[in-house]
C-alpha cells in the first residue's frame, strides 16, 4: 500500500486525474478528513473538500512507480 497527497483544485484536474488513474488496475481511494471515496469516481471526488490536499491510497503490493510518475502533476508537496 502506498499513500501520497493529491491536490485537485479545478474541475479539469479532477477529470484528467480520473482519466489517468482509471488506466491502472489497482484499487485506489481518496480521503479528505473522515470522508473516503473511490479515486475513479469524479462524482465521489466532488463530494470531498477540494480546497485542501487529499490523501490518495493505492492498495497494492506491486511496484507503483509508473502510476506515481503519471500522477506527479497532481501531487501535493508534503
ROPA-93607 format. One record per atom (N, C-alpha, C): z, y, x; atom name; residue number from 1; chain; residue in three letters. Coordinates in pm, whole numbers. Each point is the difference from the previous one (the first is absolute). Example, Ala and Ser with C-alpha at 12.3 -4.5 7.8 and 13.67 -1.06 7.14 Angstrom:
PT     c3     c2     c1 atom  nr kette rest
PT    780   -569   1319    N   1     A  ALA
PT      0    119    -89   CA   1     A  ALA
PT      0    120     90    C   1     A  ALA
PT    -72    105    -35    N   2     A  SER
PT      6    119     82   CA   2     A  SER
PT     73    109    -77    C   2     A  SER
REM end
This chain:
PT     c3     c2     c1 atom  nr kette rest
PT      0   -117     85    N   1     A  UNK
PT      0    117    -85   CA   1     A  UNK
PT      0    124     90    C   1     A  UNK
PT    -78     99    -39    N   2     A  UNK
PT    -12    126     75   CA   2     A  UNK
PT     18    115    -98    C   2     A  UNK
PT     74    103     42    N   3     A  UNK
PT     24    117    -84   CA   3     A  UNK
PT    -38    126     75    C   3     A  UNK
PT    -76     89    -67    N   4     A  UNK
PT    -39    128     57   CA   4     A  UNK
PT     13    108   -106    C   4     A  UNK
PT      7    125     45    N   5     A  UNK
PT      6    114    -90   CA   5     A  UNK
PT   -143     49    -29    C   5     A  UNK
PT    -29     21   -129    N   6     A  UNK
PT   -131     43    -47   CA   6     A  UNK
PT     16    131    -75    C   6     A  UNK
PT    -96     91     17    N   7     A  UNK
PT      3    127    -73   CA   7     A  UNK
PT   -134     19    -70    C   7     A  UNK
PT      5      1   -133    N   8     A  UNK
PT   -120     15    -82   CA   8     A  UNK
PT     17    125    -87    C   8     A  UNK
PT    -43    115     49    N   9     A  UNK
PT     29    125    -69   CA   9     A  UNK
PT   -113     53    -88    C   9     A  UNK
PT   -111    -74    -10    N  10     A  UNK
PT   -109     43    -88   CA  10     A  UNK
PT    -55   -120    -78    C  10     A  UNK
PT    -68     30   -108    N  11     A  UNK
PT    -63   -105    -80   CA  11     A  UNK
PT   -104    -75     83    C  11     A  UNK
PT    -76     74     79    N  12     A  UNK
PT   -102    -62     84   CA  12     A  UNK
PT     61    -97    101    C  12     A  UNK
PT    115     36     58    N  13     A  UNK
PT     67    -89     95   CA  13     A  UNK
PT     49   -127    -68    C  13     A  UNK
PT     53     14   -122    N  14     A  UNK
PT     45   -118    -74   CA  14     A  UNK
PT   -118    -93    -24    C  14     A  UNK
PT   -111     55    -47    N  15     A  UNK
PT   -118    -82    -29   CA  15     A  UNK
PT    -53    -69    125    C  15     A  UNK
PT    -12     73    110    N  16     A  UNK
PT    -52    -63    122   CA  16     A  UNK
PT    100   -100     59    C  16     A  UNK
PT    130     28    -11    N  17     A  UNK
PT    103    -94     45   CA  17     A  UNK
PT    -11   -132    -76    C  17     A  UNK
PT    -15      8   -131    N  18     A  UNK
PT    -13   -122    -82   CA  18     A  UNK
PT   -126    -77     40    C  18     A  UNK
PT   -110     70     26    N  19     A  UNK
PT   -123    -66     44   CA  19     A  UNK
PT     21    -75    132    C  19     A  UNK
PT     66     65     94    N  20     A  UNK
PT     22    -61    132   CA  20     A  UNK
PT     93   -120    -12    C  20     A  UNK
PT    112     18    -68    N  21     A  UNK
PT     99   -107     -4   CA  21     A  UNK
PT    -48   -120    -82    C  21     A  UNK
PT    -92     23    -93    N  22     A  UNK
PT    -54   -109    -81   CA  22     A  UNK
PT    -91    -92     79    C  22     A  UNK
PT    -41     41    120    N  23     A  UNK
PT    -85    -84     84   CA  23     A  UNK
PT     77   -113     68    C  23     A  UNK
PT    133      5     -7    N  24     A  UNK
PT     84    -99     68   CA  24     A  UNK
PT     72    -87   -102    C  24     A  UNK
PT     24   -126     38    N  25     A  UNK
PT     61    -96    -91   CA  25     A  UNK
PT    152      1     -1    C  25     A  UNK
PT     62     79     85    N  26     A  UNK
PT    145      1      8   CA  26     A  UNK
PT     61     66   -124    C  26     A  UNK
PT    116    -52    -43    N  27     A  UNK
PT     76     67   -105   CA  27     A  UNK
PT     60    125     60    C  27     A  UNK
PT    -16    113    -69    N  28     A  UNK
PT     50    128     49   CA  28     A  UNK
PT     66     77   -113    C  28     A  UNK
PT    112     60     30    N  29     A  UNK
PT     71     82    -98   CA  29     A  UNK
PT     24    139     56    C  29     A  UNK
PT      2     98    -88    N  30     A  UNK
PT     39    136     35   CA  30     A  UNK
PT    130     30    -73    C  30     A  UNK
PT     92     64     69    N  31     A  UNK
PT    125     38    -64   CA  31     A  UNK
PT     34    144     32    C  31     A  UNK
PT     65     62    -98    N  32     A  UNK
PT     48    136     13   CA  32     A  UNK
PT    135      4    -69    C  32     A  UNK
PT    104     13     80    N  33     A  UNK
PT    134     -7    -58   CA  33     A  UNK
PT     25   -138    -57    C  33     A  UNK
PT     37     -7   -124    N  34     A  UNK
PT     29   -128    -64   CA  34     A  UNK
PT   -122    -60    -71    C  34     A  UNK
PT   -114     68      5    N  35     A  UNK
PT   -119    -45    -71   CA  35     A  UNK
PT    -93    -76     94    C  35     A  UNK
PT    -59   -107    -53    N  36     A  UNK
PT    -86    -89     77   CA  36     A  UNK
PT   -125    -30    -81    C  36     A  UNK
PT   -116     -2     66    N  37     A  UNK
PT   -124    -33    -70   CA  37     A  UNK
PT    -93    -76     94    C  37     A  UNK
PT    -97    -68    -58    N  38     A  UNK
PT   -105    -67     77   CA  38     A  UNK
PT    -84    108     68    C  38     A  UNK
PT    -22    -13    128    N  39     A  UNK
PT    -73    102     76   CA  39     A  UNK
PT   -148      5    -38    C  39     A  UNK
PT    -50    -99    -73    N  40     A  UNK
PT   -140     -1    -43   CA  40     A  UNK
PT    -19     67   -136    C  40     A  UNK
PT    107     46    -60    N  41     A  UNK
PT     -4     58   -134   CA  41     A  UNK
PT      5    153      8    C  41     A  UNK
PT   -113     64    -25    N  42     A  UNK
PT     -3    146      2   CA  42     A  UNK
PT     94     56   -107    C  42     A  UNK
PT      0    -61   -117    N  43     A  UNK
PT     88     46   -108   CA  43     A  UNK
PT    146    -13     42    C  43     A  UNK
PT     34   -111     65    N  44     A  UNK
PT    136    -19     48   CA  44     A  UNK
PT     37    102    106    C  44     A  UNK
PT    -92     31     89    N  45     A  UNK
PT     26     99    106   CA  45     A  UNK
PT     26    137    -62    C  45     A  UNK
PT    -75     35   -104    N  46     A  UNK
PT     20    130    -65   CA  46     A  UNK
PT    134      9    -72    C  46     A  UNK
PT     65   -114    -21    N  47     A  UNK
PT    133      3    -62   CA  47     A  UNK
PT    109     30    104    C  47     A  UNK
PT    -36     -1    128    N  48     A  UNK
PT     95     30    107   CA  48     A  UNK
PT     -3    149     33    C  48     A  UNK
PT     97     44     77    N  49     A  UNK
PT      7    140     42   CA  49     A  UNK
PT    -96     22    117    C  49     A  UNK
PT   -111     67    -26    N  50     A  UNK
PT   -101     22    103   CA  50     A  UNK
PT     33    117     91    C  50     A  UNK
PT    107     70    -28    N  51     A  UNK
PT     39    113     84   CA  51     A  UNK
PT     77    -42    122    C  51     A  UNK
PT     38   -126      5    N  52     A  UNK
PT     77    -53    114   CA  52     A  UNK
PT    -70   -123     56    C  52     A  UNK
PT     24    -30    127    N  53     A  UNK
PT    -55   -124     56   CA  53     A  UNK
PT     54   -122    -74    C  53     A  UNK
PT    -82   -103     -7    N  54     A  UNK
PT     37   -125    -65   CA  54     A  UNK
PT      5   -110    105    C  54     A  UNK
PT     68   -107    -33    N  55     A  UNK
PT     11   -112     92   CA  55     A  UNK
PT    -98   -109    -43    C  55     A  UNK
PT    -92    -35     88    N  56     A  UNK
PT    -94   -109    -23   CA  56     A  UNK
PT     55   -125     67    C  56     A  UNK
PT     18   -105    -78    N  57     A  UNK
PT     46   -127     53   CA  57     A  UNK
PT   -114   -101    -13    C  57     A  UNK
PT    -39    -55    113    N  58     A  UNK
PT   -108   -100      6   CA  58     A  UNK
PT     68   -135     17    C  58     A  UNK
PT    -18    -87    -97    N  59     A  UNK
PT     67   -130      0   CA  59     A  UNK
PT    -89   -107     62    C  59     A  UNK
PT     11    -16    131    N  60     A  UNK
PT    -74   -104     70   CA  60     A  UNK
PT     65    -26    134    C  60     A  UNK
PT    -19   -117     49    N  61     A  UNK
PT     47    -34    134   CA  61     A  UNK
PT   -115      8    100    C  61     A  UNK
PT   -122     20    -51    N  62     A  UNK
PT   -118     10     85   CA  62     A  UNK
PT     -6    136     67    C  62     A  UNK
PT    -88     12     96    N  63     A  UNK
PT    -23    129     67   CA  63     A  UNK
PT    -60     97   -101    C  63     A  UNK
PT     52    120     -4    N  64     A  UNK
PT    -49    101    -94   CA  64     A  UNK
PT    -58    121     73    C  64     A  UNK
PT    -29    -15    129    N  65     A  UNK
PT    -49    112     80   CA  65     A  UNK
PT   -127     62    -57    C  65     A  UNK
PT    -93    -83    -44    N  66     A  UNK
PT   -126     50    -55   CA  66     A  UNK
PT     25     83   -126    C  66     A  UNK
PT     89    -51    -85    N  67     A  UNK
PT     33     72   -123   CA  67     A  UNK
PT     69    133     31    C  67     A  UNK
PT     94     -1     93    N  68     A  UNK
PT     70    123     36   CA  68     A  UNK
PT    -94    103     61    C  68     A  UNK
PT    -98    -47     76    N  69     A  UNK
PT    -99     92     56   CA  69     A  UNK
PT    -83     65   -110    C  69     A  UNK
PT    -37    -79   -102    N  70     A  UNK
PT    -78     52   -111   CA  70     A  UNK
PT     82     99    -84    C  70     A  UNK
PT    132    -15      0    N  71     A  UNK
PT     88     86    -79   CA  71     A  UNK
PT     57    117     80    C  71     A  UNK
PT    -42     16    123    N  72     A  UNK
PT     58    100     89   CA  72     A  UNK
PT     -2    142    -57    C  72     A  UNK
PT   -106     37    -68    N  73     A  UNK
PT     -9    137    -52   CA  73     A  UNK
PT    102     29   -111    C  73     A  UNK
PT     58   -106    -59    N  74     A  UNK
PT     96     17   -107   CA  74     A  UNK
PT    145     -9     49    C  74     A  UNK
PT     18    -38    124    N  75     A  UNK
PT    134    -21     54   CA  75     A  UNK
PT     70    132     27    C  75     A  UNK
PT    127      1    -30    N  76     A  UNK
PT     83    117     22   CA  76     A  UNK
PT     81    -25    127    C  76     A  UNK
PT      4     96     92    N  77     A  UNK
PT     80    -20    122   CA  77     A  UNK
PT    147    -17    -35    C  77     A  UNK
PT     61   -102     53    N  78     A  UNK
PT    138    -30    -33   CA  78     A  UNK
PT     97     80     80    C  78     A  UNK
REM end
